[in-house]
Amino acid sequence: MPIVSLDIVPELMHGDRESQYQRIALGITEAIVASTGAPAESVHVLINEVSSERYSVGGTMLSQRFGDTEPTVH
């Protein structure tokens, strides 16, 4: 059974997330089926939402990059 885990920062998405997640899951499922021959019913897609407050690029939290919070220095 193929299991695909996908991390998404929802603050970076625009529009109806639920329908986007459905399309993402379907696209991933179709790609796995096409490349492995596994039945679609055996493909599991886990979509994990990661907050911009818990995601960093280059040492800067995304929430800080977007101006949501002030950086704290300890």
PyMOL commands that set and color helices and strands:
alter all, ss='L'
color gray80, all
select helices_A, chain A and resi 10-12+17-36+40-42+52-54+62-65
alter helices_A, ss='H'
color red, helices_A
select strands_A, chain A and resi 3-8+44-49+56-57+60-61
alter strands_A, ss='S'
color yellow, strands_A
deselect
rebuild
show_as cartoon
